[in-house]
Amino acid sequence: MVTMALSDDVVDPVFVGIDRKFVTQSQRAAFFPDLLVEMTSVGDETGSLEETLHTIGEYYDSETEIASDHAVRVMQPVITLVMGFVIGFIVIALYLPMFNMGMTIG
């Protein structure tokens, strides 16, 4: 289902007019970010499409790395709290029977 939707929305409009420029078709697809379309257009017009695509790739790689670092920084305290609760539960589960046994004996 997802493949079919992706095919209908992105791939088909791009490859229907195979003799046209990639930039024109990617603008029609309305799936690609505007920055990608504009930079690809400039790279195509100047004849340095390969360098432009490499630059765009580096930009999106850095953006992805920044976003994932931010997500990890946000999740780290939550994971620490959850681990603390799990460890606390295990400690209580181990010592509570011993304390109960000590209370019944003493």
C-alpha positions in Angstrom: 0.0 0.0 0.0 2.7 2.5 1.0 4.7 1.5 -2.1 1.7 2.1 -4.3 1.0 5.5 -2.7 4.6 6.5 -3.1 4.6 5.4 -6.7 1.5 7.3 -7.5 2.5 10.6 -5.8 6.2 10.8 -6.5 7.6 8.4 -9.1 4.9 8.6 -11.7 4.9 12.4 -12.1 8.7 12.4 -12.2 9.0 9.7 -14.9 6.0 10.4 -17.0 7.8 13.1 -18.9 11.1 11.4 -19.2 12.3 13.7 -22.0 11.7 16.8 -19.8 14.1 18.2 -17.2 14.2 16.5 -13.8 13.6 19.8 -12.1 10.3 20.4 -13.9 9.1 17.0 -13.1 10.1 17.2 -9.4 8.3 20.5 -9.1 5.1 18.8 -10.4 5.5 15.9 -7.9 5.1 18.3 -4.9 6.8 15.8 -2.7 10.4 17.1 -2.7 11.3 20.1 -0.5 11.5 23.5 -2.1 15.2 23.8 -1.3 16.0 20.6 -3.1 14.0 21.7 -6.2 15.6 25.2 -6.3 19.1 24.0 -5.8 18.7 21.2 -8.4 17.3 23.8 -10.8 20.3 26.1 -10.3 22.7 23.1 -10.6 21.0 22.0 -13.8 21.2 25.5 -15.3 24.8 26.0 -14.4 25.9 22.5 -15.5 27.1 21.5 -12.1 24.2 19.2 -11.2 26.5 16.5 -9.7 28.2 19.0 -7.4 24.9 20.5 -6.4 23.4 17.1 -5.5 26.5 16.3 -3.5 26.1 19.6 -1.6 22.4 19.0 -1.0 23.2 15.5 0.3 25.7 16.9 2.7 23.2 19.5 3.9 20.5 16.9 4.5 23.0 14.5 6.2 23.9 17.3 8.6 20.3 18.2 9.2 19.5 14.5 10.0 22.4 14.3 12.3 21.4 17.4 14.2 17.8 16.2 14.5 18.8 12.7 15.8 21.3 14.3 18.3 18.5 16.5 19.6 16.1 13.5 19.9 18.7 11.5 21.8 19.3 14.5 24.2 15.6 14.8 24.8 15.1 11.0 25.3 18.1 10.5 27.5 16.6 11.8 30.8 13.4 9.9 30.2 15.3 6.6 29.6 17.3 7.3 32.8 14.1 7.7 34.8 12.6 4.6 33.4 15.7 2.6 34.1 15.7 4.0 37.7 12.1 2.9 38.2 12.8 -0.6 36.8 15.9 -1.0 39.0 14.1 0.3 42.0 11.2 -2.1 41.4 13.7 -5.0 41.2 15.5 -4.0 44.4 12.2 -3.7 46.3 11.0 -7.0 44.9 14.2 -8.7 46.1 14.3 -7.1 49.6 10.6 -6.9 50.5 10.3 -10.7 51.1 13.5 -10.6 53.3 12.1 -7.7 55.4 8.7 -9.5 55.7 10.5 -12.7 56.8 12.5 -10.7 59.4 9.3 -9.1 60.8 7.6 -12.5 61.2 10.6 -14.0 62.9 11.4 -11.1 65.1 
